[in-house]
Amino acid sequence: MFDARGRGGGKTARWICALALASICSEAGCSRRAANAKAAEELLPPRPVAAVITAPLASLAQHLSELFARAARIPGGEQLEANRRGTAAQLGFDPLTRDGLTSAGLDPDRGAAVAVTQGNPRPGWVAALPVANQDAFAKTLDRILRERAGFAERSEENRSGTRVTIYSRPGVIEKIAHGFVRGYAVVARGPDPAAEVASAAARKAEESLSSGDRLRGAREDIGPQDLTVLAAEGTLGFRGTAARTLAGTLPGETTIGLTGTSAGVSAKISYRGTGDEVAKIRAALPGGAGGLAALLPADAPVRMRLGLQPAEVLRQARRIPEIAQAMDSLAAGGVDPLRDIAPALAPGAALAIGLSPSAKLGALVDYGIFDWRTRSPFESLQLLALAPVADETRLSRALQSLAAALPKAGAKVQRTSDGWQVRYAGGEGPRFGLATVAGQKVAWLAGGYGARELSGILAAARDPSLPPVLAQDPGAAVRVDLAALAARVRSLPDATYGSGPQAYVARSVVGQIIEPLSALRATAAAIPTDRGLRADIDVAIAPAGQR
């Protein structure tokens, strides 16, 4: 390569030096391309209105794909697969497969994040998507925005050293822009989305969402999830029925975590409030009755542990007009349940609702549940409620007064060996009384069990496999087992459906709702914490052939 005089050596040496320098700069980070961000949230603003952070895209896609396939077995679930196919057709790739993500230029092994920002007239957003192939991603996004979203006008500009592509529509102030920043595609929407892309490029990790207490606290509260949703103070509000009880918006910060697999869906919700709000939550939801929940019938489709103050349970019950009317009649007769009974009970109650072995589904269709003056609900339903007692003497007097006042409300009351039996013109009413159960005094209410004494009901009810959320004392919990409901319905004789139109309606409800939904079991719990409130919701979908 070199002659004796060194001719040609200078040029070759310069090439060798250049290659060596390039190699050194590449290793040391001296090249023009900055090191990749460690996570998508490093590119987002520190305090957005709301944010969503995902697990690695391949993991999220696999979980959702498995969930959609399992959910296709329940009513309406087939729409998930149909929507998936429609979305894939619109996008030009299937976002729920690894190959689909790769074909769009995305990196399946890293997560994404999106932040909602303040805007006028509506909020904007900025997203950070992990990219493995910039050209493939740019072509995919260009096609979607121009052909599907109507952002036909395309331009490019340089913002603070970052090349930004901007899409717009005639007469619309909002635009969409994207640029490539440290291994991610930053996509933003708003009046000036290019500024958001440039801000992401200039943002230091310690000045981003990733290093803030908000995200750190959220992960402490709910752990790793497929989707982690952050909502700032005043972001979440209530509509419809909930708005009448929880007016306005939540003043504290809320975190929602969602994970879906073939086994079902799990949601974790954490609410962080002020000191005053924490105190109010603890006062309203003191817990209790965990030991009594184990005594509930194991085959009951609905089992609850109401960790509320007794007075609050009665106030919520008044939302049912028939119950409110009955409570008003009792108060007129001299016994006010809120004044006389609630203070004698300790916080918490265990409640089970199930179908009677002699249930008449056709009658339920005709008469409903709460019209007990016409037809007793306990000819079809079984109810068992247990509550710990705070003041036995006071409660004993209150129950005696209640038994004396019930005839004024149209009921007949008979003393039994363990309490009182109530009957109406429409049939059997509830039985109630005081008892010692597992070493503690308990107030009880039962219906649909005929003349069976409480001891006989409890002897057949004990559940050794009680879900932990029902067995614990803190907060409140509910378990809905539609497999248990379907099993009881299958055991009923044909006469339970009645005849004529009521039989048609009853069979339709069973065939189109109860049986298809028999794969579902749902558990929900709300637990006060030192910072506010945590709620866990789990919906399990049984595999095919299992109920």
C-alpha positions as semicolon CSV with decimal commas, in nm:
position;residue;x (nm);y (nm);z (nm)
1;M;0,000;0,000;0,000
2;F;0,291;0,233;0,072
3;D;0,590;0,265;-0,158
4;A;0,942;0,319;-0,038
5;R;0,901;0,694;-0,064
6;G;0,571;0,704;0,118
7;R;0,364;0,812;-0,184
8;G;-0,006;0,753;-0,122
9;G;0,054;0,710;0,246
10;G;-0,084;1,051;0,343
11;K;-0,428;0,992;0,187
12;T;-0,463;0,644;0,334
13;A;-0,353;0,763;0,676
14;R;-0,617;1,033;0,669
15;W;-0,888;0,770;0,595
16;I;-0,765;0,552;0,880
17;C;-0,770;0,847;1,119
18;A;-1,119;0,945;1,008
19;L;-1,255;0,593;1,060
20;A;-1,089;0,570;1,401
21;L;-1,232;0,906;1,504
22;A;-1,581;0,805;1,389
23;S;-1,558;0,483;1,586
24;I;-1,442;0,664;1,900
25;C;-1,716;0,927;1,869
26;S;-1,979;0,660;1,817
27;E;-1,875;0,480;2,134
28;A;-1,843;0,800;2,337
29;G;-2,170;0,956;2,221
30;C;-1,993;1,226;2,016
31;S;-2,197;1,161;1,706
32;R;-2,473;1,395;1,604
33;R;-2,737;1,142;1,711
34;A;-2,807;1,166;2,085
35;A;-2,841;0,857;2,299
36;N;-3,186;0,700;2,309
37;A;-3,417;0,799;2,592
38;K;-3,448;0,529;2,858
39;A;-3,829;0,547;2,847
40;A;-4,100;0,724;2,650
41;E;-4,208;0,929;2,951
42;E;-3,868;1,105;2,950
43;L;-3,993;1,301;2,650
44;L;-4,323;1,413;2,805
45;P;-4,394;1,730;3,007
46;P;-4,370;1,687;3,386
47;R;-4,729;1,774;3,482
48;P;-4,977;1,708;3,201
49;V;-5,354;1,713;3,250
50;A;-5,348;1,336;3,205
51;A;-5,107;1,073;3,079
52;V;-5,102;0,711;2,966
53;I;-4,789;0,494;2,990
54;T;-4,782;0,148;2,836
55;A;-4,589;-0,170;2,899
56;P;-4,366;-0,288;2,611
57;L;-4,589;-0,283;2,304
58;A;-4,544;-0,653;2,225
59;S;-4,657;-0,751;2,575
60;L;-4,956;-0,518;2,559
61;A;-5,051;-0,648;2,215
62;Q;-5,027;-1,012;2,322
63;H;-5,241;-0,956;2,632
64;L;-5,510;-0,770;2,440
65;S;-5,512;-1,028;2,162
66;E;-5,562;-1,311;2,413
67;L;-5,830;-1,114;2,596
68;F;-6,025;-1,040;2,277
69;A;-6,017;-1,408;2,179
70;R;-6,151;-1,518;2,520
71;A;-6,407;-1,236;2,540
72;A;-6,552;-1,335;2,202
73;R;-6,744;-1,608;2,390
74;I;-6,961;-1,364;2,585
75;P;-7,244;-1,145;2,447
76;G;-7,101;-0,845;2,269
77;G;-6,749;-0,981;2,297
78;E;-6,741;-1,075;1,931
79;Q;-6,744;-0,703;1,856
80;L;-6,392;-0,677;1,998
81;E;-6,252;-0,904;1,728
82;A;-6,460;-0,728;1,464
83;N;-6,329;-0,391;1,581
84;R;-5,977;-0,528;1,580
85;R;-6,009;-0,635;1,217
86;G;-6,163;-0,301;1,124
87;T;-5,885;-0,109;1,298
88;A;-5,618;-0,317;1,127
89;A;-5,780;-0,247;0,790
90;Q;-5,788;0,128;0,862
91;L;-5,429;0,142;0,986
92;G;-5,284;-0,094;0,728
93;F;-5,127;-0,313;0,999
94;D;-5,244;-0,515;1,299
95;P;-5,131;-0,331;1,615
96;L;-5,199;-0,642;1,825
97;T;-4,927;-0,854;1,666
98;R;-4,551;-0,821;1,688
99;D;-4,515;-0,843;1,310
100;G;-4,776;-0,572;1,263
101;L;-4,598;-0,336;1,500
102;T;-4,264;-0,403;1,331
103;S;-4,408;-0,344;0,984
104;A;-4,521;0,002;1,098
105;G;-4,167;0,087;1,208
106;L;-4,240;0,054;1,580
107;D;-4,015;-0,121;1,833
108;P;-4,229;-0,391;2,003
109;D;-3,987;-0,432;2,294
110;R;-4,033;-0,083;2,436
111;G;-4,330;0,105;2,577
112;A;-4,505;0,420;2,460
113;A;-4,653;0,718;2,643
114;V;-4,897;0,998;2,569
115;A;-4,971;1,317;2,763
116;V;-5,283;1,532;2,742
117;T;-5,206;1,904;2,760
118;Q;-5,409;2,217;2,825
119;G;-5,564;2,362;2,511
120;N;-5,830;2,591;2,374
121;P;-6,092;2,506;2,260
122;R;-5,994;2,151;2,351
123;P;-5,690;1,982;2,503
124;G;-5,396;1,884;2,289
125;W;-5,170;1,583;2,327
126;V;-4,815;1,471;2,272
127;A;-4,708;1,107;2,235
128;A;-4,373;0,929;2,236
129;L;-4,372;0,606;2,035
130;P;-4,070;0,369;2,028
131;V;-3,933;0,346;1,675
132;A;-3,711;0,080;1,519
133;N;-3,740;0,195;1,156
134;Q;-3,786;0,570;1,102
135;D;-3,863;0,545;0,731
136;A;-4,130;0,278;0,781
137;F;-4,291;0,474;1,063
138;A;-4,289;0,801;0,868
139;K;-4,456;0,636;0,568
140;T;-4,717;0,466;0,788
141;L;-4,804;0,785;0,976
142;D;-4,813;0,987;0,653
143;R;-5,060;0,744;0,496
144;I;-5,285;0,733;0,803
145;L;-5,296;1,109;0,853
146;R;-5,343;1,203;0,489
147;E;-5,568;0,919;0,371
148;R;-5,764;0,831;0,685
149;A;-5,763;1,138;0,908
150;G;-5,796;1,404;0,639
151;F;-5,475;1,595;0,720
152;A;-5,389;1,630;0,352
153;E;-5,154;1,930;0,368
154;R;-4,796;1,840;0,455
155;S;-4,499;2,067;0,528
156;E;-4,160;2,044;0,696
157;E;-3,958;2,282;0,908
158;N;-3,667;2,287;1,148
159;R;-3,744;2,370;1,509
160;S;-3,442;2,420;1,735
161;G;-3,241;2,170;1,536
162;T;-3,517;1,910;1,511
163;R;-3,671;1,829;1,174
164;V;-4,049;1,837;1,212
165;T;-4,317;1,725;0,968
166;I;-4,649;1,908;1,004
167;Y;-4,992;1,799;0,879
168;S;-5,293;2,029;0,859
169;R;-5,641;2,067;0,716
170;P;-5,779;2,381;0,546
171;G;-5,965;2,606;0,788
172;V;-5,872;2,401;1,098
173;I;-5,640;2,555;1,356
174;E;-5,530;2,222;1,504
175;K;-5,242;2,045;1,335
176;I;-5,049;1,723;1,387
177;A;-4,670;1,716;1,383
178;H;-4,403;1,455;1,433
179;G;-4,028;1,431;1,461
180;F;-3,773;1,172;1,569
181;V;-3,618;1,231;1,910
182;R;-3,370;0,999;2,085
183;G;-3,512;0,671;1,954
184;Y;-3,877;0,775;1,963
185;A;-4,127;0,931;1,728
186;V;-4,278;1,230;1,904
187;V;-4,626;1,298;1,766
188;A;-4,828;1,596;1,887
189;R;-5,162;1,761;1,818
190;G;-5,260;2,122;1,886
191;P;-5,238;2,475;1,744
192;D;-4,856;2,455;1,736
193;P;-4,762;2,087;1,765
194;A;-4,415;2,150;1,623
195;A;-4,334;2,340;1,942
196;E;-4,426;2,031;2,146
197;V;-4,192;1,818;1,935
198;A;-3,910;2,069;1,981
199;S;-3,976;2,086;2,355
200;A;-3,952;1,708;2,379
201;A;-3,617;1,718;2,200
202;A;-3,481;1,980;2,440
203;R;-3,632;1,828;2,755
204;K;-3,393;1,675;3,008
205;A;-3,493;1,350;3,176
206;E;-3,494;1,513;3,519
207;E;-3,741;1,775;3,390
208;S;-3,985;1,522;3,244
209;L;-4,277;1,312;3,362
210;S;-4,043;1,018;3,423
211;S;-3,864;1,172;3,720
212;G;-4,161;1,337;3,890
213;D;-4,314;1,229;4,219
214;R;-4,645;1,183;4,043
215;L;-4,540;0,890;3,826
216;R;-4,322;0,745;4,100
217;G;-4,614;0,754;4,343
218;A;-4,848;0,602;4,086
219;R;-4,619;0,305;4,037
220;E;-4,591;0,260;4,412
221;D;-4,971;0,260;4,439
222;I;-5,066;0,022;4,158
223;G;-4,748;-0,158;4,049
224;P;-4,660;-0,252;3,688
225;Q;-4,957;-0,255;3,449
226;D;-5,025;-0,287;3,077
227;L;-5,168;0,064;3,086
228;T;-5,104;0,322;3,357
229;V;-5,333;0,625;3,344
230;L;-5,259;0,941;3,542
231;A;-5,529;1,202;3,598
232;A;-5,449;1,537;3,755
233;E;-5,654;1,715;4,019
234;G;-5,997;1,814;3,894
235;T;-5,968;1,601;3,580
236;L;-6,208;1,318;3,660
237;G;-6,575;1,410;3,700
238;F;-6,899;1,217;3,727
239;R;-7,207;1,197;3,512
240;G;-7,551;1,043;3,538
241;T;-7,646;0,870;3,863
242;A;-7,294;0,900;4,007
243;A;-7,303;1,278;3,969
244;R;-7,592;1,301;4,213
245;T;-7,383;1,136;4,483
246;L;-7,035;1,253;4,383
247;A;-7,094;1,596;4,240
248;G;-6,815;1,785;4,064
249;T;-6,468;1,648;3,998
250;L;-6,219;1,461;4,213
251;P;-5,995;1,719;4,380
252;G;-5,708;1,475;4,426
253;E;-5,487;1,290;4,180
254;T;-5,606;0,957;4,044
255;T;-5,411;0,667;3,895
256;I;-5,571;0,383;3,700
257;G;-5,388;0,066;3,604
258;L;-5,528;-0,183;3,353
259;T;-5,399;-0,527;3,260
260;G;-5,581;-0,772;3,036
261;T;-5,494;-1,134;2,959
262;S;-5,678;-1,443;2,840
263;A;-5,786;-1,492;3,203
264;G;-5,970;-1,160;3,216
265;V;-5,920;-0,795;3,307
266;S;-5,767;-0,644;3,619
267;A;-5,804;-0,278;3,711
268;K;-5,638;-0,098;3,999
269;I;-5,743;0,254;4,094
270;S;-5,560;0,475;4,341
271;Y;-5,688;0,811;4,460
272;R;-5,465;1,048;4,656
273;G;-5,650;1,315;4,849
274;T;-5,580;1,583;5,106
275;G;-5,560;1,510;5,477
276;D;-5,923;1,612;5,524
277;E;-6,035;1,389;5,237
278;V;-5,843;1,092;5,376
279;A;-6,017;1,141;5,711
280;K;-6,359;1,156;5,543
281;I;-6,289;0,840;5,343
282;R;-6,185;0,650;5,654
283;A;-6,494;0,769;5,841
284;A;-6,729;0,668;5,560
285;L;-6,559;0,333;5,491
286;P;-6,442;0,195;5,828
287;G;-6,459;-0,171;5,716
288;G;-6,564;-0,464;5,930
289;A;-6,751;-0,798;5,904
290;G;-6,464;-0,986;5,739
291;G;-6,512;-1,280;5,974
292;L;-6,885;-1,292;5,899
293;A;-6,836;-1,309;5,521
294;A;-6,699;-1,663;5,558
295;L;-7,041;-1,768;5,691
296;L;-7,227;-1,669;5,375
297;P;-7,354;-1,939;5,134
298;A;-7,070;-2,040;4,902
299;D;-7,307;-2,090;4,607
300;A;-7,465;-1,745;4,631
301;P;-7,410;-1,555;4,303
302;V;-7,369;-1,227;4,492
303;R;-7,171;-1,192;4,814
304;M;-7,083;-0,858;4,968
305;R;-6,893;-0,721;5,261
306;L;-7,028;-0,374;5,321
307;G;-6,763;-0,192;5,520
308;L;-6,984;0,114;5,566
309;Q;-7,136;0,282;5,866
310;P;-7,480;0,121;5,930
311;A;-7,656;0,455;5,887
312;E;-7,497;0,497;5,543
313;V;-7,621;0,151;5,437
314;L;-7,977;0,250;5,530
315;R;-7,945;0,583;5,352
316;Q;-7,834;0,408;5,035
317;A;-8,117;0,154;5,069
318;R;-8,367;0,440;5,069
319;R;-8,280;0,498;4,703
320;I;-8,514;0,206;4,629
321;P;-8,864;0,361;4,647
322;E;-9,031;0,054;4,801
323;I;-8,771;0,037;5,079
324;A;-8,799;0,410;5,143
325;Q;-9,177;0,373;5,170
326;A;-9,143;0,086;5,418
327;M;-8,893;0,281;5,631
328;D;-9,127;0,580;5,636
329;S;-9,415;0,357;5,746
330;L;-9,203;0,219;6,031
331;A;-9,101;0,568;6,137
332;A;-9,467;0,668;6,144
333;G;-9,527;0,367;6,369
334;G;-9,261;0,483;6,614
335;V;-8,949;0,299;6,493
336;D;-8,699;0,494;6,283
337;P;-8,431;0,251;6,157
338;L;-8,178;0,534;6,118
339;R;-8,240;0,657;6,472
340;D;-8,309;0,336;6,662
341;I;-8,131;0,047;6,484
342;A;-7,826;0,188;6,303
343;P;-7,654;0,329;6,617
344;A;-7,674;-0,012;6,787
345;L;-7,482;-0,184;6,505
346;A;-7,104;-0,188;6,454
347;P;-6,961;-0,093;6,112
348;G;-6,970;-0,355;5,842
349;A;-7,214;-0,619;5,724
350;A;-7,197;-0,940;5,523
351;L;-7,468;-1,000;5,264
352;A;-7,550;-1,283;5,022
353;I;-7,816;-1,293;4,751
354;G;-7,908;-1,607;4,560
355;L;-8,188;-1,796;4,387
356;S;-8,422;-2,017;4,586
357;P;-8,441;-2,386;4,484
358;S;-8,810;-2,322;4,420
359;A;-8,759;-1,995;4,231
360;K;-9,031;-1,883;3,991
361;L;-8,851;-1,694;3,716
362;G;-9,171;-1,624;3,528
363;A;-9,315;-1,447;3,832
364;L;-8,999;-1,237;3,866
365;V;-9,049;-1,120;3,509
366;D;-9,408;-1,019;3,586
367;Y;-9,377;-0,873;3,935
368;G;-9,014;-0,775;3,980
369;I;-8,831;-0,805;4,312
370;F;-8,949;-0,531;4,546
371;D;-9,328;-0,542;4,505
372;W;-9,365;-0,760;4,815
373;R;-9,721;-0,647;4,886
374;T;-9,830;-0,825;4,566
375;R;-9,589;-1,118;4,564
376;S;-9,309;-1,207;4,801
377;P;-8,961;-1,179;4,650
378;F;-8,855;-1,460;4,882
379;E;-9,044;-1,722;4,684
380;S;-8,766;-1,682;4,427
381;L;-8,474;-1,517;4,609
382;Q;-8,266;-1,608;4,911
383;L;-8,116;-1,333;5,125
384;L;-7,883;-1,359;5,423
385;A;-7,739;-1,055;5,602
386;L;-7,515;-1,058;5,910
387;A;-7,397;-0,750;6,101
388;P;-7,182;-0,715;6,415
389;V;-7,354;-0,561;6,718
390;A;-7,219;-0,259;6,905
391;D;-7,490;-0,226;7,174
392;E;-7,679;-0,551;7,238
393;T;-7,923;-0,405;7,491
394;R;-8,018;-0,112;7,270
395;L;-8,053;-0,330;6,961
396;S;-8,265;-0,587;7,145
397;R;-8,510;-0,315;7,249
398;A;-8,511;-0,173;6,895
399;L;-8,589;-0,511;6,738
400;Q;-8,875;-0,569;6,981
401;S;-9,014;-0,226;6,892
402;L;-8,970;-0,308;6,524
403;A;-9,168;-0,630;6,560
404;A;-9,447;-0,434;6,730
405;A;-9,449;-0,163;6,460
406;L;-9,445;-0,388;6,152
407;P;-9,820;-0,467;6,163
408;K;-9,883;-0,094;6,112
409;A;-9,691;-0,129;5,784
410;G;-9,917;-0,412;5,668
411;A;-9,714;-0,709;5,793
412;K;-9,786;-1,000;6,025
413;V;-9,514;-1,082;6,277
414;Q;-9,469;-1,410;6,464
415;R;-9,215;-1,483;6,738
416;T;-8,985;-1,778;6,665
417;S;-8,722;-1,959;6,869
418;D;-8,440;-1,745;6,729
419;G;-8,613;-1,419;6,632
420;W;-8,918;-1,303;6,441
421;Q;-9,090;-1,418;6,121
422;V;-9,258;-1,157;5,901
423;R;-9,533;-1,233;5,651
424;Y;-9,717;-1,016;5,402
425;A;-10,034;-1,062;5,205
426;G;-9,808;-1,144;4,910
427;G;-9,634;-1,428;5,093
428;E;-9,323;-1,491;5,303
429;G;-9,137;-1,194;5,446
430;P;-8,794;-1,183;5,610
431;R;-8,690;-1,331;5,941
432;F;-8,467;-1,134;6,177
433;G;-8,316;-1,150;6,522
434;L;-8,007;-1,153;6,743
435;A;-7,770;-1,449;6,769
436;T;-7,426;-1,547;6,892
437;V;-7,217;-1,654;6,594
438;A;-6,850;-1,755;6,617
439;G;-6,835;-1,606;6,964
440;Q;-6,978;-1,264;6,878
441;K;-7,322;-1,108;6,889
442;V;-7,468;-1,068;6,542
443;A;-7,784;-0,912;6,406
444;W;-7,924;-1,121;6,123
445;L;-8,184;-1,101;5,848
446;A;-8,283;-1,395;5,627
447;G;-8,542;-1,455;5,358
448;G;-8,623;-1,740;5,122
449;Y;-8,512;-2,014;5,362
450;G;-8,859;-2,104;5,487
451;A;-8,872;-2,204;5,852
452;R;-8,503;-2,300;5,874
453;E;-8,336;-2,153;6,180
454;L;-8,025;-1,940;6,145
455;S;-7,803;-2,216;6,284
456;G;-7,919;-2,450;6,008
457;I;-7,859;-2,190;5,737
458;L;-7,507;-2,116;5,861
459;A;-7,417;-2,483;5,903
460;A;-7,466;-2,541;5,531
461;A;-7,317;-2,212;5,417
462;R;-6,955;-2,200;5,533
463;D;-6,708;-2,137;5,248
464;P;-6,347;-2,248;5,308
465;S;-6,231;-2,090;4,979
466;L;-6,356;-1,739;5,045
467;P;-6,190;-1,473;4,824
468;P;-5,939;-1,274;5,034
469;V;-6,108;-0,939;4,963
470;L;-6,423;-1,067;5,131
471;A;-6,243;-1,224;5,426
472;Q;-6,048;-0,915;5,529
473;D;-6,188;-0,633;5,744
474;P;-6,062;-0,314;5,572
475;G;-6,288;-0,139;5,324
476;A;-6,570;-0,305;5,133
477;A;-6,588;-0,579;4,870
478;V;-6,830;-0,759;4,641
479;R;-6,811;-1,087;4,450
480;V;-7,046;-1,161;4,158
481;D;-7,029;-1,519;4,028
482;L;-7,246;-1,564;3,721
483;A;-7,137;-1,927;3,693
484;A;-7,307;-1,995;4,028
485;L;-7,622;-1,818;3,907
486;A;-7,631;-2,021;3,586
487;A;-7,576;-2,346;3,778
488;R;-7,873;-2,274;4,005
489;V;-8,093;-2,183;3,707
490;R;-8,004;-2,510;3,533
491;S;-8,113;-2,703;3,843
492;L;-8,462;-2,550;3,842
493;P;-8,758;-2,747;3,701
494;D;-8,934;-2,637;3,382
495;A;-9,226;-2,511;3,587
496;T;-9,008;-2,226;3,712
497;Y;-9,053;-2,046;3,379
498;G;-9,431;-2,031;3,407
499;S;-9,639;-2,027;3,090
500;G;-9,738;-1,797;2,809
501;P;-9,554;-1,471;2,741
502;Q;-9,379;-1,472;3,081
503;A;-9,223;-1,810;3,002
504;Y;-9,094;-1,681;2,668
505;V;-8,938;-1,374;2,829
506;A;-8,786;-1,573;3,118
507;R;-8,632;-1,831;2,884
508;S;-8,498;-1,554;2,662
509;V;-8,327;-1,387;2,960
510;V;-8,169;-1,717;3,061
511;G;-8,068;-1,820;2,710
512;Q;-7,942;-1,486;2,586
513;I;-7,795;-1,331;2,901
514;I;-7,743;-1,564;3,198
515;E;-7,600;-1,863;3,011
516;P;-7,367;-1,667;2,780
517;L;-7,240;-1,463;3,075
518;S;-7,185;-1,768;3,294
519;A;-6,812;-1,755;3,215
520;L;-6,776;-1,432;3,415
521;R;-6,676;-1,382;3,775
522;A;-6,615;-1,032;3,905
523;T;-6,459;-0,915;4,230
524;A;-6,430;-0,554;4,341
525;A;-6,289;-0,398;4,657
526;A;-6,241;-0,045;4,790
527;I;-5,981;0,002;5,065
528;P;-5,894;0,328;5,245
529;T;-5,520;0,404;5,255
530;D;-5,299;0,654;5,435
531;R;-5,307;0,865;5,118
532;G;-5,668;0,822;5,008
533;L;-5,843;0,523;4,853
534;R;-5,746;0,214;4,653
535;A;-5,990;0,010;4,446
536;D;-5,926;-0,326;4,280
537;I;-6,158;-0,470;4,015
538;D;-6,102;-0,813;3,863
539;V;-6,318;-0,972;3,594
540;A;-6,229;-1,336;3,526
541;I;-6,337;-1,515;3,208
542;A;-6,343;-1,894;3,243
543;P;-6,191;-2,100;2,959
544;A;-6,422;-2,275;2,714
545;G;-6,585;-2,579;2,873
546;Q;-6,538;-2,449;3,228
547;R;-6,815;-2,286;3,430
